[in-house]
């Protein structure tokens, strides 16, 4: 297994686990909450077949990466991504982020620029700004996030059950697009995440990316489900075309939050077409 050290806590290294396969132009896959890098399996196969080098890593606090109690903010997440890119000395990379991972892509480009980056893709996007404020009336009321944190603190396993049901829209998409076994696999990964991280990450969801978006100076793709219950389409993806210069928006009709699993044909087609341009 491969790791890169991105910091320390109490004199112990904070290590990110990553997998690096194939050759060709590098694609870095950045997973969503509360999953890990293995959640990209339906994209990885297609990308490898297409002749790309595919790198997927586990965010701090998740999967086989270290589980520290520090660094659950987007400045640190972007620094972690930068550490991986520098460690592998990647050039002309395509950054592909899902859900929370779309925030890493956005903050990375806003902070570090595009010297190493050729393109960016956001799936189930969290930008531009999820929190409802006076200057962001399209956002979500802050009470929602306070209730989420309270539910996680009370019983994170029970909350993961509810969250993943809405992550996949199981009431309408089981078993046609998400099997009980695949749902259970996601639950197992979520349960294995750091209890601290699963709680602390909620605050990061309220990050304001509006100043980062104009800094994206590479072609960008956004793919989002119209029935996303986690990051509602109208509050997120629908707003992005006016905020990024060179952006393609692809909607997946009836798609839930994790369209990469439930609608791989649409997602992979859009991604491969974007990569070939």
N, C-alpha and C positions, 0 to 999 in steps of 0.2 A: 504494500500500500504506500502511496505517496502523500507527503505532507509538506506544507510550507509554514514556517513560523511567522506570525504576524504581530506578536506582542507578548507581554508577560502579565501574570497576576500572581502575587505572593511568591515571586521568584520562580514561578513555573511557566514554561512556555505555553502560549496559546497557539495551537496548530490547526490549520485547515486541511482537511482530507480532500484530495481530488483524484480523479481518474482522467487519464490522457490516452486517447486511442486514435488510430488512423493517421493520415497524413494529408497534406494539402492545406488550403486556407483554414486557419484555426477558428472554431466556433466555441465560445465560452457560454455555457448554460448555467443560469443562476435561478435556483428553485424558489418556490413559494413556501409560505408558512402553512402548516407546520410539517412540511415534508423534508426530503433531502435530495441529493443529486440523482439518486436512482429513479426519481419520479419522471425523468425525461426519457424513459426507455422507448416510448413510441416515437420519439423524435430522433433519438440517437441512432437507431437502426437505419432510418432513411438518410440521415446526414452522412453516416459512414459509407453507405452504398453510393451516395452522390459524390464521394471522393473528398470529403472534408475531414479535417482533424477535429475531434470533438473532445472538449475538456469540460467536465462537470464537477463542481465542488459542493461541499456541505458548508452552509453558513455556520459561523460560530454558534454554539448552543444546540446544534442539530446534527443528526447523523453521527458520523465517526469523527467529526471535528471536536476540538476541545469544548468543554461546557463551562466557560468562566461566568462570573457574575458582574462583568464589566463589558462595556462596548456595544450595547444594543441601541445604537443610534445610527443614522445614515451617513454621518461623517466617518464613523468607524467602519461601517460596512463597505463604504467606497474605498477606504484605505486598505481594507482586507483584500478587496478585488484588485486594487493597484499592486499590492504585494504579490499576488498570484501572477499577474501579468508580467511584473518585473522578474520574478523568480524564473518563469518560463521564457522570458525575453520574447514575448509574442509581438508580432507586427501584423498590420492589416487584419486585425482580429474583428470578428463580428460578435457583439455582445447581445445575448438573448436572455431576457429576464421575464419571469412569470410572477405576477402578483407582487409580493414584497421584492422579488428580484428585479422588477421593473424600476423600483426605486433606486436600487444599486446602480443600474445602468444610467439613470438620469442624473443622480448625484455625482457619479464618477465623471461623466462628460462635463457636467457643470463645474467640477473642481479641477480635474486633471487634463481636460481637453481631449482632443481626438488624435494626438500624434501616433498612438498605437492602434487606433480604431478605424475601420473602414465603413462599418454599418452598425445599426442598432435595431433591435426588435423588442417590442414590449407586448407581452401577452397578458390578458386580464390586468390591465394597467392600473396602478395606484395613483400616478400623477393625474392632474396637476396639484390638487390640494383637497384632501378628503374632509377636513373639518369645516363645519358651517360657521362662518363669521360674518360680520357686517359687510366685509368686502368680498365674501365668498358665499353668497346665499345658496348656491347650488350644492353645497356640502352637506354632510351628515351631522345631525345634532350631537354635541359632545357627550350628552347623557348616555348615548349608545355605547360609547367606549368605556365610560365609567362602569356601566353595567357588565360589560364583557370582562373587565378586570376583576370585578367582584365575583363573577361566576367562575372564572379560572381559579381565583384564590380559594373559593369554597369547595370546588370539586372539578379539577381541570379535565378529568376523564369524562365526566358527564357532559361538560361543555364541549369537548372535542366531538362527542357523538352528535350533538346538535349542529355544531359548526360544519362538520363533514357532510351531514345530510344536506345542508344548504350549499356546500362547496360543489356538490355533484347534482343538486336538485333530484335527490333520490326518489321523491314522491312521483316524479314523472319520467325519470330516465332509467330506473331500475326495472328489469334487468337488461333493457335493450342497449344501453350505452355504458352502464356501470354495474358490474356484477357484485353481489354481496361479498365475494372473496376479494375483489379489488378494493372495495370500500374498506374491508377489514385490514387489508395490507396498509392502507393509508392510516387507519387508526393505530395500527401497531407502531408505525414510524412516529406518529404524533406522540404516542404514549412514551416512547423512548427518548423524546427530546428532553432537554434540560427544563425542570420545573421553573427555574428562574427565568430562562429565556422565553418560555411560552407565555409568561406573564409580562415581562419587561418589553417584549417586542410590540405590544399593543400601543405604547406611547409613540413608537416610531411611525405608526400608521398615520399620525397626525402631522407629519412633516410637510412643510410647504415647499413644493418643488417649482413654484412659478418663476423664480429667478434662475433656475437651472435650465429650464426648457429652451429659452432663446439661445443658450450656449451650445445647443446640439447642432453641429454644423456638418453632420454626415447624414446620408439617407436613413430614414427611420420608417419602420413598419409597426403598426399597432393592430393586433388581432384581439377581438373582444366579443364575448357572447352577449346577445341581446337580453338574455334572461339571467344575467349574473346577479346573484343575491348577496354576494360578499362585497364586491366593488361595483355598484350599479352603473350601468352603461352611461346614463345621462350625466352622472356626477364625475365621470372619469374620461373614458375614451372619446366620447362624443365631443368633448371640449378641446381635445388635443390638436386637431388640424390647424386651428388658428394660432397655436402657440409654438409650433415647430415649423421651420421653413420648408423642409423637404420631407413630407410625411405622407405615407399611404395608410388609410384606415380600411381594414377588412372586418366586417361584422359577420358573426356566425349566428345565423337565425336559430333561435331556441337554445343557444349554447349557455351552459352554466358557467361558473367561475373557472373550473379546471377543464377548459376546452381542449387542452393538450392531451388529456386522456379520453374524454368523451367524444370528441370530434377530431380525431387525428388526421383524417383525410383532408378536411378543410384547412386545418392548421399547417400540416406538412406541405400541402400544395402551395399555400400562400407564402410560407417560409422559403421553400425551394425556389419559387418564382422570384422572390425578392433577392435571394442570394445570386441568382443567375443574371440579374440585370446589370 
